[in-house]
Amino acid sequence: MSSLTLVVMAAGIGSRYGGLKQIDPVGPSGEVVLDYSVFDALRAGFGRVVFIIRKDIEEAFREKIGRRIERAADTAYVFQSLDQVPPGFVVPEGRKKPWGTAQAILTCKDSVRTPFLAINADDYYGRTAFEAMAGYLGRDAGTKGVHEFAMVGYRLANTLSVHGTVARGVCAATAEGYLVGIRELLKIRKFGDAVEHTENDADWARLDPESWTSMNFWGFTPGLFAELEALFPEFLRTRAASVLKAEFLIPEVVGALLREGRARVRILPTRERWFGVTYPEDRPAFRTAILGLVDAGVYPRDLWSGA
Protein backbone atom coordinates (compact mmCIF):
# COMPACT_ATOMS: atom_id res chain seq x y z
CA MET A 1 0.00 0.00 0.00
CA SER A 2 2.98 2.34 0.32
CA SER A 3 2.64 3.05 -3.41
CA LEU A 4 -0.75 4.72 -2.96
CA THR A 5 -0.94 8.48 -3.45
CA LEU A 6 -3.02 11.09 -1.65
CA VAL A 7 -3.97 14.04 -3.88
CA VAL A 8 -5.14 17.13 -2.00
CA MET A 9 -7.10 19.78 -3.90
CA ALA A 10 -5.98 23.00 -2.20
CA ALA A 11 -5.80 25.56 -5.02
CA GLY A 12 -8.86 27.40 -3.73
CA ILE A 13 -7.91 27.43 -0.10
CA GLY A 14 -6.59 30.99 0.03
CA SER A 15 -9.58 32.54 -1.71
CA ARG A 16 -12.12 30.65 0.40
CA TYR A 17 -10.56 31.78 3.67
CA GLY A 18 -9.68 35.31 2.63
CA GLY A 19 -5.94 34.61 2.76
CA LEU A 20 -3.93 31.57 3.76
CA LYS A 21 -2.83 33.16 7.01
CA GLN A 22 -6.45 33.12 8.15
CA ILE A 23 -6.74 29.32 8.23
CA ASP A 24 -7.52 28.80 11.89
CA PRO A 25 -6.01 25.95 13.90
CA VAL A 26 -8.45 23.34 15.17
CA GLY A 27 -6.02 21.02 16.94
CA PRO A 28 -4.34 21.40 20.35
CA SER A 29 -0.88 21.91 18.82
CA GLY A 30 -1.93 24.30 16.08
CA GLU A 31 -3.03 21.67 13.56
CA VAL A 32 -5.36 22.70 10.74
CA VAL A 33 -7.99 20.41 9.22
CA LEU A 34 -5.66 19.24 6.46
CA ASP A 35 -3.14 17.94 8.98
CA TYR A 36 -5.66 15.38 10.18
CA SER A 37 -6.49 14.20 6.67
CA VAL A 38 -2.82 13.68 5.79
CA PHE A 39 -2.14 11.99 9.12
CA ASP A 40 -5.08 9.60 8.60
CA ALA A 41 -3.95 8.85 5.04
CA LEU A 42 -0.38 8.05 6.04
CA ARG A 43 -1.37 5.68 8.81
CA ALA A 44 -3.88 4.01 6.47
CA GLY A 45 -1.04 3.14 4.08
CA PHE A 46 -0.70 6.02 1.63
CA GLY A 47 2.95 6.69 0.91
CA ARG A 48 2.97 9.92 -1.08
CA VAL A 49 1.17 13.26 -0.89
CA VAL A 50 0.59 15.57 -3.87
CA PHE A 51 -0.76 19.03 -3.12
CA ILE A 52 -2.59 20.95 -5.85
CA ILE A 53 -2.14 24.64 -5.10
CA ARG A 54 -1.86 27.98 -6.85
CA LYS A 55 1.60 29.32 -7.56
CA ASP A 56 0.86 32.54 -5.70
CA ILE A 57 0.22 30.72 -2.41
CA GLU A 58 3.14 28.28 -2.67
CA GLU A 59 5.43 30.01 -0.19
CA ALA A 60 2.70 30.59 2.38
CA PHE A 61 1.28 27.08 1.96
CA ARG A 62 4.66 25.43 2.44
CA GLU A 63 5.35 27.54 5.50
CA LYS A 64 1.92 27.06 7.08
CA ILE A 65 1.29 23.40 6.20
CA GLY A 66 3.72 21.79 3.79
CA ARG A 67 6.99 21.83 5.74
CA ARG A 68 5.83 19.60 8.56
CA ILE A 69 4.21 17.14 6.14
CA GLU A 70 7.37 17.05 4.01
CA ARG A 71 9.18 15.69 7.08
CA ALA A 72 6.67 12.85 7.38
CA ALA A 73 6.04 11.79 3.77
CA ASP A 74 7.20 11.97 0.18
CA THR A 75 5.57 15.25 -0.87
CA ALA A 76 5.10 16.99 -4.21
CA TYR A 77 3.40 20.20 -5.36
CA VAL A 78 1.59 20.87 -8.61
CA PHE A 79 0.01 24.12 -9.66
CA GLN A 80 -3.47 24.77 -11.00
CA SER A 81 -3.98 27.91 -13.05
CA LEU A 82 -6.53 29.48 -15.33
CA ASP A 83 -4.26 29.36 -18.38
CA GLN A 84 -3.98 25.56 -18.37
CA VAL A 85 -6.31 24.93 -21.30
CA PRO A 86 -6.04 22.35 -24.12
CA PRO A 87 -4.32 23.23 -27.44
CA GLY A 88 -6.57 25.32 -29.64
CA PHE A 89 -8.36 27.02 -26.74
CA VAL A 90 -7.73 30.39 -25.12
CA VAL A 91 -8.78 31.77 -21.77
CA PRO A 92 -11.87 33.92 -22.36
CA GLU A 93 -11.66 37.55 -21.35
CA GLY A 94 -13.38 38.02 -18.03
CA ARG A 95 -12.74 34.52 -16.66
CA LYS A 96 -11.16 34.84 -13.21
CA LYS A 97 -11.08 31.40 -11.57
CA PRO A 98 -9.45 28.10 -12.62
CA TRP A 99 -11.67 25.46 -14.17
CA GLY A 100 -12.75 23.28 -11.25
CA THR A 101 -11.92 19.99 -9.56
CA ALA A 102 -11.53 17.91 -12.72
CA GLN A 103 -8.99 20.37 -14.12
CA ALA A 104 -7.25 20.35 -10.73
CA ILE A 105 -6.78 16.59 -10.86
CA LEU A 106 -5.65 16.78 -14.48
CA THR A 107 -2.72 18.94 -13.38
CA CYS A 108 -1.37 15.87 -11.52
CA LYS A 109 -1.01 13.66 -14.59
CA ASP A 110 2.79 13.86 -14.63
CA SER A 111 3.11 13.50 -10.85
CA VAL A 112 0.86 10.53 -10.06
CA ARG A 113 1.70 7.03 -11.25
CA THR A 114 -0.27 4.93 -8.76
CA PRO A 115 -3.87 4.51 -7.66
CA PHE A 116 -4.80 7.65 -5.76
CA LEU A 117 -7.29 9.25 -3.44
CA ALA A 118 -8.43 12.80 -4.22
CA ILE A 119 -9.84 14.93 -1.40
CA ASN A 120 -10.69 18.52 -0.50
CA ALA A 121 -8.16 20.37 1.62
CA ASP A 122 -10.60 21.82 4.12
CA ASP A 123 -12.86 18.90 5.06
CA TYR A 124 -12.49 16.40 7.90
CA TYR A 125 -13.30 12.91 6.64
CA GLY A 126 -12.43 10.55 9.50
CA ARG A 127 -9.91 7.79 10.00
CA THR A 128 -11.99 4.84 8.80
CA ALA A 129 -12.73 6.55 5.46
CA PHE A 130 -9.02 6.54 4.62
CA GLU A 131 -8.66 2.94 5.77
CA ALA A 132 -11.55 1.82 3.56
CA MET A 133 -10.13 3.60 0.51
CA ALA A 134 -6.61 2.29 1.08
CA GLY A 135 -8.00 -1.25 1.21
CA TYR A 136 -9.93 -0.75 -2.00
CA LEU A 137 -7.12 0.88 -3.98
CA GLY A 138 -4.64 -1.71 -2.78
CA ARG A 139 -6.59 -4.67 -4.15
CA ASP A 140 -6.02 -6.53 -7.43
CA ALA A 141 -7.09 -4.89 -10.72
CA GLY A 142 -10.74 -5.18 -11.65
CA THR A 143 -12.76 -5.56 -14.84
CA LYS A 144 -10.74 -5.31 -18.05
CA GLY A 145 -11.65 -2.31 -20.18
CA VAL A 146 -13.71 -0.62 -17.46
CA HIS A 147 -12.24 1.83 -14.98
CA GLU A 148 -12.70 0.64 -11.41
CA PHE A 149 -13.09 3.70 -9.19
CA ALA A 150 -14.51 4.25 -5.72
CA MET A 151 -15.96 6.91 -3.47
CA VAL A 152 -16.60 6.94 0.23
CA GLY A 153 -20.28 7.49 0.90
CA TYR A 154 -21.33 9.45 3.96
CA ARG A 155 -24.72 9.22 5.64
CA LEU A 156 -26.49 12.44 4.64
CA ALA A 157 -27.48 13.21 8.23
CA ASN A 158 -23.79 13.12 9.21
CA THR A 159 -22.84 15.91 6.79
CA LEU A 160 -25.18 18.76 7.76
CA SER A 161 -24.74 22.08 9.57
CA VAL A 162 -27.12 23.19 12.27
CA HIS A 163 -26.50 26.81 11.22
CA GLY A 164 -28.02 26.82 7.74
CA THR A 165 -28.39 25.07 4.41
CA VAL A 166 -25.64 23.09 2.69
CA ALA A 167 -25.06 21.80 -0.84
CA ARG A 168 -24.56 18.06 -1.16
CA GLY A 169 -24.28 15.38 -3.82
CA VAL A 170 -26.91 12.79 -2.92
CA CYS A 171 -26.16 9.41 -4.47
CA ALA A 172 -28.23 6.71 -6.11
CA ALA A 173 -26.76 3.21 -5.91
CA THR A 174 -27.42 -0.36 -7.01
CA ALA A 175 -28.24 -3.06 -4.51
CA GLU A 176 -24.64 -4.25 -4.90
CA GLY A 177 -23.29 -0.88 -3.78
CA TYR A 178 -22.23 0.68 -7.07
CA LEU A 179 -22.86 4.31 -7.87
CA VAL A 180 -25.62 5.04 -10.39
CA GLY A 181 -25.58 8.82 -10.25
CA ILE A 182 -25.22 11.90 -8.07
CA ARG A 183 -27.95 14.49 -7.67
CA GLU A 184 -26.52 17.88 -6.73
CA LEU A 185 -28.87 19.57 -4.26
CA LEU A 186 -27.89 23.12 -3.36
CA LYS A 187 -30.01 23.79 -0.29
CA ILE A 188 -30.37 21.00 2.27
CA ARG A 189 -31.25 21.58 5.90
CA LYS A 190 -32.10 19.60 9.00
CA PHE A 191 -35.41 20.28 10.71
CA GLY A 192 -35.45 18.33 13.95
CA ASP A 193 -35.05 14.69 12.92
CA ALA A 194 -36.06 15.44 9.32
CA VAL A 195 -33.79 16.38 6.42
CA GLU A 196 -35.30 18.46 3.62
CA HIS A 197 -34.21 20.38 0.55
CA THR A 198 -35.59 23.26 -1.49
CA GLU A 199 -35.03 24.57 -4.99
CA ASN A 200 -37.08 27.76 -4.69
CA ASP A 201 -36.73 28.73 -1.00
CA ALA A 202 -40.42 28.09 -0.49
CA ASP A 203 -41.27 24.44 -1.10
CA TRP A 204 -39.37 21.84 0.93
CA ALA A 205 -39.13 18.13 0.11
CA ARG A 206 -38.07 15.32 2.42
CA LEU A 207 -34.82 13.44 1.93
CA ASP A 208 -33.80 10.13 3.42
CA PRO A 209 -31.23 10.98 6.13
CA GLU A 210 -29.60 7.61 5.46
CA SER A 211 -28.90 8.49 1.79
CA TRP A 212 -25.31 8.07 0.70
CA THR A 213 -23.68 11.40 0.04
CA SER A 214 -20.53 12.29 -1.88
CA MET A 215 -18.12 14.62 -0.09
CA ASN A 216 -15.36 14.63 -2.75
CA PHE A 217 -13.54 11.57 -1.42
CA TRP A 218 -12.68 9.75 -4.65
CA GLY A 219 -10.46 6.78 -5.40
CA PHE A 220 -9.07 6.63 -8.94
CA THR A 221 -6.51 4.85 -11.07
CA PRO A 222 -4.12 6.76 -13.39
CA GLY A 223 -6.41 5.80 -16.27
CA LEU A 224 -8.56 8.74 -15.24
CA PHE A 225 -6.05 11.23 -16.67
CA ALA A 226 -6.64 10.18 -20.29
CA GLU A 227 -10.37 10.56 -19.75
CA LEU A 228 -9.90 14.05 -18.34
CA GLU A 229 -7.70 15.05 -21.27
CA ALA A 230 -10.42 13.91 -23.68
CA LEU A 231 -13.32 15.48 -21.78
CA PHE A 232 -11.81 18.88 -20.99
CA PRO A 233 -11.99 20.15 -24.62
CA GLU A 234 -15.54 18.81 -24.86
CA PHE A 235 -16.44 20.72 -21.70
CA LEU A 236 -15.00 23.95 -23.11
CA ARG A 237 -16.93 23.52 -26.37
CA THR A 238 -20.28 22.61 -24.84
CA ARG A 239 -20.13 25.25 -22.09
CA ALA A 240 -19.13 28.11 -24.38
CA ALA A 241 -22.24 30.10 -23.49
CA SER A 242 -21.41 30.01 -19.78
CA VAL A 243 -17.64 29.76 -20.00
CA LEU A 244 -16.96 32.69 -17.66
CA LYS A 245 -18.29 30.75 -14.66
CA ALA A 246 -18.72 27.09 -15.70
CA GLU A 247 -16.65 24.50 -13.85
CA PHE A 248 -15.19 21.20 -15.03
CA LEU A 249 -16.14 19.02 -12.07
CA ILE A 250 -15.20 15.51 -11.03
CA PRO A 251 -18.79 14.36 -10.27
CA GLU A 252 -19.81 15.34 -13.81
CA VAL A 253 -16.86 13.46 -15.30
CA VAL A 254 -17.68 10.39 -13.24
CA GLY A 255 -21.32 10.66 -14.28
CA ALA A 256 -20.37 10.78 -17.95
CA LEU A 257 -18.16 7.70 -17.64
CA LEU A 258 -20.92 5.82 -15.80
CA ARG A 259 -23.47 6.64 -18.51
CA GLU A 260 -21.09 5.43 -21.21
CA GLY A 261 -20.37 2.19 -19.33
CA ARG A 262 -16.67 3.02 -19.16
CA ALA A 263 -16.38 3.06 -15.40
CA ARG A 264 -17.79 1.48 -12.27
CA VAL A 265 -17.69 3.31 -8.95
CA ARG A 266 -17.87 1.33 -5.75
CA ILE A 267 -19.46 3.17 -2.83
CA LEU A 268 -17.47 2.49 0.33
CA PRO A 269 -19.91 3.25 3.16
CA THR A 270 -18.77 4.99 6.31
CA ARG A 271 -20.53 6.00 9.50
CA GLU A 272 -17.93 8.70 10.10
CA ARG A 273 -19.23 12.18 10.79
CA TRP A 274 -17.96 14.66 8.23
CA PHE A 275 -16.89 18.03 9.57
CA GLY A 276 -16.44 21.27 7.68
CA VAL A 277 -16.85 24.96 8.21
CA THR A 278 -19.74 26.03 6.01
CA TYR A 279 -20.61 28.83 8.43
CA PRO A 280 -18.37 30.69 10.91
CA GLU A 281 -20.57 29.31 13.70
CA ASP A 282 -19.51 25.77 12.72
CA ARG A 283 -15.90 26.29 13.82
CA PRO A 284 -16.30 26.03 17.64
CA ALA A 285 -18.17 22.72 17.32
CA PHE A 286 -15.56 21.48 14.85
CA ARG A 287 -12.73 22.29 17.24
CA THR A 288 -14.60 20.66 20.13
CA ALA A 289 -15.06 17.51 18.07
CA ILE A 290 -11.34 17.33 17.24
CA LEU A 291 -10.37 17.84 20.87
CA GLY A 292 -12.78 15.06 21.80
CA LEU A 293 -11.07 12.70 19.35
CA VAL A 294 -7.70 13.65 20.82
CA ASP A 295 -8.96 12.96 24.35
CA ALA A 296 -10.33 9.61 23.14
CA GLY A 297 -6.91 8.62 21.80
CA VAL A 298 -7.86 8.68 18.12
CA TYR A 299 -5.14 11.29 17.51
CA PRO A 300 -2.02 12.27 19.45
CA ARG A 301 -2.01 15.70 21.02
CA ASP A 302 0.78 16.76 18.65
CA LEU A 303 0.29 15.05 15.26
CA TRP A 304 3.78 15.60 13.87
CA SER A 305 5.96 15.45 16.98
CA GLY A 306 7.60 12.28 15.71
CA ALA A 307 8.18 13.52 12.15
C-alpha positions as CSV (number, residue, x, y, z in Angstrom):
1,M,0.0,0.0,0.0
2,S,3.0,2.3,0.3
3,S,2.6,3.0,-3.4
4,L,-0.7,4.7,-3.0
5,T,-0.9,8.5,-3.5
6,L,-3.0,11.1,-1.7
7,V,-4.0,14.0,-3.9
8,V,-5.1,17.1,-2.0
9,M,-7.1,19.8,-3.9
10,A,-6.0,23.0,-2.2
11,A,-5.8,25.6,-5.0
12,G,-8.9,27.4,-3.7
13,I,-7.9,27.4,-0.1
14,G,-6.6,31.0,0.0
15,S,-9.6,32.5,-1.7
16,R,-12.1,30.7,0.4
17,Y,-10.6,31.8,3.7
18,G,-9.7,35.3,2.6
19,G,-5.9,34.6,2.8
20,L,-3.9,31.6,3.8
21,K,-2.8,33.2,7.0
22,Q,-6.4,33.1,8.2
23,I,-6.7,29.3,8.2
24,D,-7.5,28.8,11.9
25,P,-6.0,26.0,13.9
26,V,-8.5,23.3,15.2
27,G,-6.0,21.0,16.9
28,P,-4.3,21.4,20.4
29,S,-0.9,21.9,18.8
30,G,-1.9,24.3,16.1
31,E,-3.0,21.7,13.6
32,V,-5.4,22.7,10.7
33,V,-8.0,20.4,9.2
34,L,-5.7,19.2,6.5
35,D,-3.1,17.9,9.0
36,Y,-5.7,15.4,10.2
37,S,-6.5,14.2,6.7
38,V,-2.8,13.7,5.8
39,F,-2.1,12.0,9.1
40,D,-5.1,9.6,8.6
41,A,-3.9,8.9,5.0
42,L,-0.4,8.0,6.0
43,R,-1.4,5.7,8.8
44,A,-3.9,4.0,6.5
45,G,-1.0,3.1,4.1
46,F,-0.7,6.0,1.6
47,G,2.9,6.7,0.9
48,R,3.0,9.9,-1.1
49,V,1.2,13.3,-0.9
50,V,0.6,15.6,-3.9
51,F,-0.8,19.0,-3.1
52,I,-2.6,20.9,-5.8
53,I,-2.1,24.6,-5.1
54,R,-1.9,28.0,-6.9
55,K,1.6,29.3,-7.6
56,D,0.9,32.5,-5.7
57,I,0.2,30.7,-2.4
58,E,3.1,28.3,-2.7
59,E,5.4,30.0,-0.2
60,A,2.7,30.6,2.4
61,F,1.3,27.1,2.0
62,R,4.7,25.4,2.4
63,E,5.3,27.5,5.5
64,K,1.9,27.1,7.1
65,I,1.3,23.4,6.2
66,G,3.7,21.8,3.8
67,R,7.0,21.8,5.7
68,R,5.8,19.6,8.6
69,I,4.2,17.1,6.1
70,E,7.4,17.1,4.0
71,R,9.2,15.7,7.1
72,A,6.7,12.9,7.4
73,A,6.0,11.8,3.8
74,D,7.2,12.0,0.2
75,T,5.6,15.2,-0.9
76,A,5.1,17.0,-4.2
77,Y,3.4,20.2,-5.4
78,V,1.6,20.9,-8.6
79,F,0.0,24.1,-9.7
80,Q,-3.5,24.8,-11.0
81,S,-4.0,27.9,-13.1
82,L,-6.5,29.5,-15.3
83,D,-4.3,29.4,-18.4
84,Q,-4.0,25.6,-18.4
85,V,-6.3,24.9,-21.3
86,P,-6.0,22.4,-24.1
87,P,-4.3,23.2,-27.4
88,G,-6.6,25.3,-29.6
89,F,-8.4,27.0,-26.7
90,V,-7.7,30.4,-25.1
91,V,-8.8,31.8,-21.8
92,P,-11.9,33.9,-22.4
93,E,-11.7,37.5,-21.4
94,G,-13.4,38.0,-18.0
95,R,-12.7,34.5,-16.7
96,K,-11.2,34.8,-13.2
97,K,-11.1,31.4,-11.6
98,P,-9.5,28.1,-12.6
99,W,-11.7,25.5,-14.2
100,G,-12.7,23.3,-11.2
101,T,-11.9,20.0,-9.6
102,A,-11.5,17.9,-12.7
103,Q,-9.0,20.4,-14.1
104,A,-7.3,20.3,-10.7
105,I,-6.8,16.6,-10.9
106,L,-5.7,16.8,-14.5
107,T,-2.7,18.9,-13.4
108,C,-1.4,15.9,-11.5
109,K,-1.0,13.7,-14.6
110,D,2.8,13.9,-14.6
111,S,3.1,13.5,-10.8
112,V,0.9,10.5,-10.1
113,R,1.7,7.0,-11.3
114,T,-0.3,4.9,-8.8
115,P,-3.9,4.5,-7.7
116,F,-4.8,7.6,-5.8
117,L,-7.3,9.3,-3.4
118,A,-8.4,12.8,-4.2
119,I,-9.8,14.9,-1.4
120,N,-10.7,18.5,-0.5
121,A,-8.2,20.4,1.6
122,D,-10.6,21.8,4.1
123,D,-12.9,18.9,5.1
124,Y,-12.5,16.4,7.9
125,Y,-13.3,12.9,6.6
126,G,-12.4,10.5,9.5
127,R,-9.9,7.8,10.0
128,T,-12.0,4.8,8.8
129,A,-12.7,6.5,5.5
130,F,-9.0,6.5,4.6
131,E,-8.7,2.9,5.8
132,A,-11.5,1.8,3.6
133,M,-10.1,3.6,0.5
134,A,-6.6,2.3,1.1
135,G,-8.0,-1.2,1.2
136,Y,-9.9,-0.7,-2.0
137,L,-7.1,0.9,-4.0
138,G,-4.6,-1.7,-2.8
139,R,-6.6,-4.7,-4.1
140,D,-6.0,-6.5,-7.4
141,A,-7.1,-4.9,-10.7
142,G,-10.7,-5.2,-11.6
143,T,-12.8,-5.6,-14.8
144,K,-10.7,-5.3,-18.0
145,G,-11.7,-2.3,-20.2
146,V,-13.7,-0.6,-17.5
147,H,-12.2,1.8,-15.0
148,E,-12.7,0.6,-11.4
149,F,-13.1,3.7,-9.2
150,A,-14.5,4.3,-5.7
151,M,-16.0,6.9,-3.5
152,V,-16.6,6.9,0.2
153,G,-20.3,7.5,0.9
154,Y,-21.3,9.4,4.0
155,R,-24.7,9.2,5.6
156,L,-26.5,12.4,4.6
157,A,-27.5,13.2,8.2
158,N,-23.8,13.1,9.2
159,T,-22.8,15.9,6.8
160,L,-25.2,18.8,7.8
161,S,-24.7,22.1,9.6
162,V,-27.1,23.2,12.3
163,H,-26.5,26.8,11.2
164,G,-28.0,26.8,7.7
165,T,-28.4,25.1,4.4
166,V,-25.6,23.1,2.7
167,A,-25.1,21.8,-0.8
168,R,-24.6,18.1,-1.2
169,G,-24.3,15.4,-3.8
170,V,-26.9,12.8,-2.9
171,C,-26.2,9.4,-4.5
172,A,-28.2,6.7,-6.1
173,A,-26.8,3.2,-5.9
174,T,-27.4,-0.4,-7.0
175,A,-28.2,-3.1,-4.5
176,E,-24.6,-4.2,-4.9
177,G,-23.3,-0.9,-3.8
178,Y,-22.2,0.7,-7.1
179,L,-22.9,4.3,-7.9
180,V,-25.6,5.0,-10.4
181,G,-25.6,8.8,-10.3
182,I,-25.2,11.9,-8.1
183,R,-28.0,14.5,-7.7
184,E,-26.5,17.9,-6.7
185,L,-28.9,19.6,-4.3
186,L,-27.9,23.1,-3.4
187,K,-30.0,23.8,-0.3
188,I,-30.4,21.0,2.3
189,R,-31.3,21.6,5.9
190,K,-32.1,19.6,9.0
191,F,-35.4,20.3,10.7
192,G,-35.5,18.3,14.0
193,D,-35.1,14.7,12.9
194,A,-36.1,15.4,9.3
195,V,-33.8,16.4,6.4
196,E,-35.3,18.5,3.6
197,H,-34.2,20.4,0.5
198,T,-35.6,23.3,-1.5
199,E,-35.0,24.6,-5.0
200,N,-37.1,27.8,-4.7
201,D,-36.7,28.7,-1.0
202,A,-40.4,28.1,-0.5
203,D,-41.3,24.4,-1.1
204,W,-39.4,21.8,0.9
205,A,-39.1,18.1,0.1
206,R,-38.1,15.3,2.4
207,L,-34.8,13.4,1.9
208,D,-33.8,10.1,3.4
209,P,-31.2,11.0,6.1
210,E,-29.6,7.6,5.5
211,S,-28.9,8.5,1.8
212,W,-25.3,8.1,0.7
213,T,-23.7,11.4,0.0
214,S,-20.5,12.3,-1.9
215,M,-18.1,14.6,-0.1
216,N,-15.4,14.6,-2.7
217,F,-13.5,11.6,-1.4
218,W,-12.7,9.8,-4.7
219,G,-10.5,6.8,-5.4
220,F,-9.1,6.6,-8.9
221,T,-6.5,4.9,-11.1
222,P,-4.1,6.8,-13.4
223,G,-6.4,5.8,-16.3
224,L,-8.6,8.7,-15.2
225,F,-6.0,11.2,-16.7
226,A,-6.6,10.2,-20.3
227,E,-10.4,10.6,-19.8
228,L,-9.9,14.0,-18.3
229,E,-7.7,15.1,-21.3
230,A,-10.4,13.9,-23.7
231,L,-13.3,15.5,-21.8
232,F,-11.8,18.9,-21.0
233,P,-12.0,20.1,-24.6
234,E,-15.5,18.8,-24.9
235,F,-16.4,20.7,-21.7
236,L,-15.0,24.0,-23.1
237,R,-16.9,23.5,-26.4
238,T,-20.3,22.6,-24.8
239,R,-20.1,25.3,-22.1
240,A,-19.1,28.1,-24.4
241,A,-22.2,30.1,-23.5
242,S,-21.4,30.0,-19.8
243,V,-17.6,29.8,-20.0
244,L,-17.0,32.7,-17.7
245,K,-18.3,30.7,-14.7
246,A,-18.7,27.1,-15.7
247,E,-16.7,24.5,-13.8
248,F,-15.2,21.2,-15.0
249,L,-16.1,19.0,-12.1
250,I,-15.2,15.5,-11.0
251,P,-18.8,14.4,-10.3
252,E,-19.8,15.3,-13.8
253,V,-16.9,13.5,-15.3
254,V,-17.7,10.4,-13.2
255,G,-21.3,10.7,-14.3
256,A,-20.4,10.8,-18.0
257,L,-18.2,7.7,-17.6
258,L,-20.9,5.8,-15.8
259,R,-23.5,6.6,-18.5
260,E,-21.1,5.4,-21.2
261,G,-20.4,2.2,-19.3
262,R,-16.7,3.0,-19.2
263,A,-16.4,3.1,-15.4
264,R,-17.8,1.5,-12.3
265,V,-17.7,3.3,-9.0
266,R,-17.9,1.3,-5.8
267,I,-19.5,3.2,-2.8
268,L,-17.5,2.5,0.3
269,P,-19.9,3.3,3.2
270,T,-18.8,5.0,6.3
271,R,-20.5,6.0,9.5
272,E,-17.9,8.7,10.1
273,R,-19.2,12.2,10.8
274,W,-18.0,14.7,8.2
275,F,-16.9,18.0,9.6
276,G,-16.4,21.3,7.7
277,V,-16.9,25.0,8.2
278,T,-19.7,26.0,6.0
279,Y,-20.6,28.8,8.4
280,P,-18.4,30.7,10.9
281,E,-20.6,29.3,13.7
282,D,-19.5,25.8,12.7
283,R,-15.9,26.3,13.8
284,P,-16.3,26.0,17.6
285,A,-18.2,22.7,17.3
286,F,-15.6,21.5,14.9
287,R,-12.7,22.3,17.2
288,T,-14.6,20.7,20.1
289,A,-15.1,17.5,18.1
290,I,-11.3,17.3,17.2
291,L,-10.4,17.8,20.9
292,G,-12.8,15.1,21.8
293,L,-11.1,12.7,19.4
294,V,-7.7,13.7,20.8
295,D,-9.0,13.0,24.3
296,A,-10.3,9.6,23.1
297,G,-6.9,8.6,21.8
298,V,-7.9,8.7,18.1
299,Y,-5.1,11.3,17.5
300,P,-2.0,12.3,19.4
301,R,-2.0,15.7,21.0
302,D,0.8,16.8,18.6
303,L,0.3,15.0,15.3
304,W,3.8,15.6,13.9
305,S,6.0,15.4,17.0
306,G,7.6,12.3,15.7
307,A,8.2,13.5,12.2
